[in-house]
């Protein structure tokens, strides 16, 4: 009993650390895309070039493009850690449910992943619930991050931003836009896991059949480099697809978080944006968000899956020697 508990705890630790590392790496590398998206969505000008020129006017242009990296890395790193850990727990529990698992013939084909193989419905529900939970926990950092990136506020530190939000809006200020965020992120994450697994399945099926490849420690009949390529490509395709679907909620969420007194809730904000600026305002920052999400998702899931694969291989090897 104790041995099983120890394995479970170690597995959760693997997923938390892998999620933290992959999320932080993606946030730091892709912060300029996030910054530009925020500026484009707040202005309503629809112009990426105008946003780039505005940021480039700063005394230190290079540093200006990475403004807000600390809150972004904290939010994305911790968010990814909580998300992947929660997702793993849900998926592990779901394997005990007959309707949530795949038929044996599908579960054992050549795969680029060592994660549980679930049905489309189970992947959709698991991804949505895990993201909604992580989003609620990290919402205060999300609000600080968005306002820190915006030029509507002149925050000089995370602590200063937190104090100002609490002073002017109290606790509710830290959760401004959560409704739009949850409606954006939960379906996005659910669809993402579904599409990601489907893309992996399709891409893996184009690979040489597993029966002709000797099994390696890095995957089920698939080399480490091929697994990483499939996971990266699947992550990018799933991220771009889901970003297009969920962008209107992201645009509304940004307005609510930056100007909560003018944009009071999701319905009112959406109506006001469409009335004053047209349908196009709901797709402000789409190109930037699709690019950023495709790259960040690809990096995060590729790194996460590879770290989990290596960690679990090492864990099982060590346990075998005990």
Secondary structure, 3 states (H helix, E strand, C coil): CHHHHHHHHHHHHHHHHHHHHHHHHHHHHCHHHHHHHHHHHHHCCCCHHHHHHHHHCCCCHHHHCCCCHHHHHHHHHHHHHHHHHHHHHHHHHHCCCHHHECCHHHHCCCECCCCCCECHHHHHHHHHHHHHHHHHHCHHHHHHHHHHHCCCCCCCCHHHHHHHHHHHHCHHHHHCCHHHHHHHHHHHHHHHHHHHHHHHHHHHHHCCCHHHCCCECCEECCCHHHHHHHHHHHHHHHHHHHHHHHHHHHHHHHHHHHCCCCCCCHHHHHHHHHHHHCHHHHHCCHHHHHHHHHHHHHHHHHHHHHHHHHHHHHHHHHHHHC
